[in-house]
Structures are given as C-alpha cells and as structure tokens.
Amino acid sequence: LQSINLSPALLNRYLKDRPLPDAQLAPLGRLTLTGFIKGNTQQLKVNRLALRSQSYTAFYGRIEASQLLSTDQLRFTLLIDSLRTQPSDLRGFLNDTIPGPMAALGESLYQGTIAGSLTDFELDGILQTQAGSALHDVQIQFSDKFKGADYKGELQLNGIALNQLLNNPDLGQLSLQVRGEGHGLTLDSIEATLDGTV
C-alpha cells in the first residue's frame, strides 16, 4: 500500500448511503493513507500504517488481526504509535465554533493499545495535551448482542490546568487517580463503584 489519496468527494462515490460530511472534513484537507499489508483473512498484519491530513491531524500505528471472517473468533491488536490533532482541525464538526475548554487543550497526542475481540477488549493509553495529561487502562466485556457490558479500569489525570480549561485564574491544577468497576450501558442499568484520590 504505497500511497492512497483520499477526500470526502472521492470516498462518497462508494459511500452513497452514508456519505461523509464534506464541510466538516474540509479543515483536514486531502488525506493520505500509506502502510505495508501482509497476510490473509486468517492472519493479517499492517505495519507502518499512516493516515495523514494536510493539517496537523495524523495517525500512525500498526494492526494485527486473525480470523477476519468470523465475528466470534476475530482477535485484533491496534497499536497507536501516535494519534495527534488540534482544535482547529475539528471546527467543521463544531459548526465552526470551538468551545473554550477544547481550545485550551491545544495540540493533543494519544498513544496506546486496543486489543481483544469485538466483545471483549482492553484499552490502555495516554493522552497528552497542552492543559495536562490523562492515563487510562480499561477493560470492557459486552454481553450478547451488546445489550449490556461489564467494565473495570483506572484513570489518572496529571496536572490538569483548570485555570486554562475553565478560564478562571483563581483555579490551579488538578491531579487525581480513580479506580472503578461496574456494569450497564443505560442510565437505568448502570451500577458502578469508584475509589479514588485527588
């Protein structure tokens, strides 16, 4: 996969039922997809996968997957070496108005791993912004037909600049660590316990 140039107009030729929003994606410009693919439906590897925009937003990573034709046996690992963006690249999805807290995040970088199956997987990663950072390690297991879910994990926030996010000079920085577990997907069914320090 040497290089594929993508644009909403080009993709929409094939996505007639669910077209991509041209205006929302306009700030990103043309998208370029590159990578090295090896394998078959039994075992597939995609190395040096890159999706770059003409702006700041870009994704770099790797994918390993097996049993692609069986939803029950499918297993995958998505290694996100770098997923970066900035508020101005997302303004098309926000009616050209960027909320103050989002603007305060500035340039953001995410690195992590998503691994498991379609119904049972773990997300582990770190998000770094110009207003602080967040680490997470979450396990999610969905029930039959995704009607419910069990989950547990840990979230750690480091040096979150509340004065920037809330535009209030009287506030300082927030750091916290929270562990929790629970189940349910709707407000009526959610039951969870949390334990944390601030």
N, C-alpha and C positions, 0 to 999 in steps of 0.2 A: 504494500500500500504506500506508494511513493508520495503522492500529494493529491488531495481532492479538494477543490474549491467549492464552498457551499454558500448559498444565500437563501433567504426565505422564498424568493421568487422561484429559484431552481427546485428547492425541496417541495414547494407547493404543487409542482407538476405531478408529483407522486402521492401527495397527501391531500387529495381532493376533498375527502370527507372531514378532515380536521386540519385545515391549513394553519400554518404558523403566522403569527401577527407581524406583518412587515414593519409597522411603525414602532412596535415595542423593541424589535431587534435592531433597528436602524443604528443606534449608537455603537453597536458592536462592529458594524461594517461587515466585510466579507469574512467568512470563517474558513479556515484551512485545516483539514484533517490529514494526519500522517501516522504511520506506525508499521510494525512488522508482524504479520499474522502467520502462525504456523499451527498445523494440526487439522483435526476434523471434528465431526459432531461428538465423537467420543471423548476427545481430549483436545482442547484448544488453548493456545497461548497468544496473547497480543502484547508485544514488548514495544517500548519507546512510543507509546500511544500519546499523541499530542493533538489537541484541538485549540487552535489559536485564533483570536479575533484580531482586527486591525486596531483595536484599542488595548487597554491593559489586561482585560479578562483573558485567561488562558487555563487550560487543563493539561497536566502531564501525568501519566501513570502507566500501569500495567494491569492486565487481566488474565486470569487463569480460570478455566471452566471445564467441567466434564459432564457427560450425559446431557447434551443440549436438547435432545429431542424428547426428554422425559421430565415433566414438571416435578414428579415425585423424587426422582433421583438426581436432578440437577444440583451441582455444587459449584460454587464460584468464590473467587477472591479478587477483589478490586483494590489495588494498591494505588492510593492517591499520593503521588510524589509532590504534587503542587496543584492546587486549585486557587487561583487568585482572581480578585475582582475589585472594583471600586464603585462607589455610589453612582457616579455619573454614567457608568455603563448600564445601570439598571433603571435609569429615569424613564425609559419608554414604557416600563411596566407600572410606573407610578404616576401616570398622567403628567409627566414632565415636572413633577413636584417631589423633591426628595425630603422626607421628614428630617427634622433636626438631629434626632438620635442616630439615624442611619448615616447622615452626612458626617457625624462625629467619628464614626468608625474608621473613615478614611480607607486607605488601601488595606485589604484583608487577604490573608493567606491561610488556607486549610491544608493540612497533611494528615493522612490517616489510612485506615483499612476497613473495608466492609467484607466480611467473609461468612459463608454458610450456605444455606439453601433459601428458596423463595419464602419459606415459612419459619425458618429458624436461623437467625444470623446475629452477628456481633459487630458493633460499630465502635471503633477505637481511634481517637484522633485528637488534634489540637488546632484551635482556631486562633490566629494571631491578628490583632487589629491595632490601629493607632490609638485605641482607647482601652487597651488591655487584652488579655488572652483568656481562653477557656479550654480546658481539657475534659474529655469525656470518654467513658468506657461503658457501653450499654449493650445488653443482650435482650433480644426480643424473640418471642416464640408465639406465632399466631395459631389459633385453633382452626378447625375445619372450616373452609370457605371464608376465612378471615373474619369470622363473626366476633371473635374475641382475641385477647392476647395477654400473655404474661410477660413481665419485663422486670429487669433489675439493672442497676448500674450506679455509676458515680460521676459527679460533675464537680469540677473545680474551677473557680474563677480567680484570676490573679490580676491585681492592680487595675480593676475596672474604674475608669475615670468618670465618676458620676457627675463631676462638675462640667465635663465636656458633653456627656450624653444628655443631661437634663438642663444644660445651660444655666447652671446655678453655681456661682463662685464660692458659695458657703459650704458646698459639699466637697468631700475628699474622695479617696479611693476605696473601693470595696474588694475584699478578698473573702472567699468562702469555699467550703467543701461540703458537699451533700452526697449521702448515700441513700438509696431507696429501692423499693421493690413494690410491685403491685400487679393488678390485672384490670382488664376492662378497656373499652375503646370509646364509650359514650359517657356523658356526664352522669347518667343514671347508673351506669355499671362500674365506674371507676372506683377501685379500692386500693389505696396505696399507703405505705408508711415511709417516712423520711427521717433521717438522722443527720444533722449537720452542725457545722461550726462556722461562725462569721468572724 
